[in-house]
Amino acid sequence: MSKISRFTSKVVQLAKNAVGERGEVAAPEGGGGFAEYAVVSLHCLRVYLEKSYREALDLLSEMPQILGEIGLDAADLPDHSTLIKWFDRIKTALWRVLLRLSAQLHKPSGHAAIDATFFDRENASKHYCRRTNYRVQTLKATALVDTESQAILDVHCCS
């Protein structure tokens, strides 16, 4: 079993646990929406492959075994714009459940470290801030990381 295949089977299992698998088909016949676990799995694979949405879907269309583990065929793959829109709609609570479940895959060492990073958002959000008369100066992201396995145990963000 290849590395990407092992990753995919873990991701699908975690995604099904996170969204509460309801036994739904990844891509229903005759259109309709994709199963949440399938879309979350596609997002995780995109990050794993370090590709853009379009490039990741092109690569995955050539990997029938990987798509089969998700429950999709190459013909079932969504358009990249659908995947982008779906990503914007995923609730933070779902990402937190995925983070918690994935952290449980690692044996905790008992030692953790906190890392806080500030991002200046003013430059990236100038147009939005002007339109809405809103001011965002910084975004703070704090991560709790297991020191031995480097697994992210929790993340907190505030502006």
C-alpha positions as CSV (number, residue, x, y, z in Angstrom):
1,M,0.0,0.0,0.0
2,S,1.5,3.4,-1.0
3,K,1.9,6.3,1.3
4,I,-0.8,8.3,-0.4
5,S,-3.2,5.3,-0.1
6,R,-2.5,4.9,3.6
7,F,-3.1,8.7,4.1
8,T,-6.3,8.6,2.1
9,S,-7.7,5.7,4.1
10,K,-6.9,7.5,7.4
11,V,-8.4,10.7,6.1
12,V,-11.6,9.1,5.0
13,Q,-12.0,7.3,8.3
14,L,-11.4,10.6,10.2
15,A,-13.7,12.6,8.0
16,K,-16.5,10.0,8.4
17,N,-16.1,10.1,12.2
18,A,-16.0,13.9,12.2
19,V,-19.1,14.5,10.2
20,G,-21.0,11.6,11.7
21,E,-21.2,9.1,8.9
22,R,-24.8,8.5,7.9
23,G,-24.0,5.8,5.4
24,E,-24.5,8.2,2.5
25,V,-22.9,7.7,-0.9
26,A,-20.0,10.0,-1.7
27,A,-21.6,11.2,-5.0
28,P,-25.3,10.4,-5.4
29,E,-26.7,9.3,-8.7
30,G,-28.4,12.0,-10.8
31,G,-26.6,14.9,-9.2
32,G,-27.3,16.2,-5.8
33,G,-24.7,17.2,-3.2
34,F,-21.5,15.3,-2.3
35,A,-21.2,13.7,1.0
36,E,-19.5,15.9,3.6
37,Y,-16.8,13.2,4.3
38,A,-15.9,13.0,0.6
39,V,-15.4,16.8,0.3
40,V,-13.4,17.0,3.5
41,S,-11.3,14.1,2.2
42,L,-10.6,15.9,-1.1
43,H,-9.5,19.0,0.8
44,C,-7.1,17.0,3.0
45,L,-5.7,15.3,-0.1
46,R,-5.2,18.7,-1.8
47,V,-3.2,19.9,1.2
48,Y,-1.2,16.6,1.3
49,L,-0.4,16.9,-2.3
50,E,0.6,20.6,-1.9
51,K,-1.4,21.5,-5.1
52,S,-4.0,24.1,-6.0
53,Y,-7.6,23.0,-6.2
54,R,-7.5,22.6,-10.0
55,E,-4.1,20.7,-10.0
56,A,-5.1,18.4,-7.2
57,L,-8.4,17.4,-8.9
58,D,-6.4,16.8,-12.2
59,L,-4.0,14.5,-10.3
60,L,-6.8,12.7,-8.5
61,S,-8.6,12.1,-11.7
62,E,-5.6,9.9,-12.7
63,M,-5.7,7.9,-9.4
64,P,-8.7,5.5,-9.5
65,Q,-7.5,3.6,-6.5
66,I,-7.4,6.7,-4.3
67,L,-10.8,7.9,-5.6
68,G,-12.2,4.5,-4.9
69,E,-11.2,4.7,-1.2
70,I,-13.2,7.9,-1.0
71,G,-16.1,6.3,-2.9
72,L,-15.8,8.4,-6.1
73,D,-15.0,7.8,-9.7
74,A,-13.1,10.2,-12.0
75,A,-16.4,11.2,-13.6
76,D,-17.8,12.1,-10.1
77,L,-15.1,14.6,-9.2
78,P,-16.5,18.1,-8.6
79,D,-15.3,21.2,-10.4
80,H,-12.6,23.1,-8.6
81,S,-14.9,26.0,-8.0
82,T,-17.4,23.7,-6.2
83,L,-14.6,22.6,-3.9
84,I,-13.5,26.1,-3.2
85,K,-17.1,27.2,-2.3
86,W,-17.6,24.2,-0.1
87,F,-14.3,24.9,1.7
88,D,-15.6,28.4,2.5
89,R,-18.8,26.9,4.1
90,I,-17.1,24.3,6.3
91,K,-17.9,25.2,9.9
92,T,-15.0,25.8,12.4
93,A,-16.5,23.2,14.7
94,L,-15.9,20.5,12.0
95,W,-12.3,21.4,11.7
96,R,-11.9,21.3,15.4
97,V,-13.4,17.8,15.5
98,L,-11.0,16.7,12.8
99,L,-8.1,18.2,14.6
100,R,-9.0,16.4,17.9
101,L,-9.5,13.1,16.1
102,S,-6.2,13.4,14.2
103,A,-4.4,14.3,17.4
104,Q,-5.6,11.1,19.0
105,L,-3.8,9.1,16.3
106,H,-0.5,10.1,18.0
107,K,0.6,8.8,21.3
108,P,1.0,11.9,23.5
109,S,4.5,12.4,25.1
110,G,3.2,14.3,28.0
111,H,5.1,17.4,27.0
112,A,3.6,20.2,24.9
113,A,4.6,23.6,23.8
114,I,2.6,26.7,22.9
115,D,3.4,28.7,19.8
116,A,1.7,32.1,19.1
117,T,2.0,33.9,15.8
118,F,0.6,37.3,14.8
119,F,-0.3,38.1,11.3
120,D,-0.8,41.7,10.1
121,R,-4.1,41.6,8.3
122,E,-4.4,45.2,7.3
123,N,-2.5,44.9,4.0
124,A,-4.4,41.8,2.9
125,S,-7.8,43.2,3.9
126,K,-7.6,46.9,2.8
127,H,-10.3,46.6,0.2
128,Y,-12.7,44.8,2.6
129,C,-11.9,47.2,5.4
130,R,-12.6,50.3,3.3
131,R,-15.9,48.9,1.9
132,T,-17.2,47.9,5.3
133,N,-15.6,50.7,7.4
134,Y,-14.1,47.9,9.5
135,R,-10.5,47.7,10.9
136,V,-8.6,44.5,11.5
137,Q,-5.1,45.1,12.7
138,T,-3.8,41.6,13.6
139,L,-4.8,38.0,13.7
140,K,-3.3,35.9,16.5
141,A,-3.1,32.1,16.0
142,T,-2.0,30.0,19.0
143,A,-1.2,26.3,18.6
144,L,-0.7,23.7,21.3
145,V,1.8,21.2,19.9
146,D,3.0,17.8,21.3
147,T,6.8,18.2,21.5
148,E,7.7,14.6,20.6
149,S,5.3,13.8,17.7
150,Q,4.8,17.4,16.5
151,A,1.1,16.8,16.5
152,I,-1.0,19.9,16.8
153,L,-3.3,19.3,19.7
154,D,-5.4,22.5,19.6
155,V,-5.5,25.8,17.8
156,H,-7.0,29.1,19.0
157,C,-7.5,32.2,16.7
158,C,-8.5,35.7,17.6
159,S,-8.4,39.1,16.0
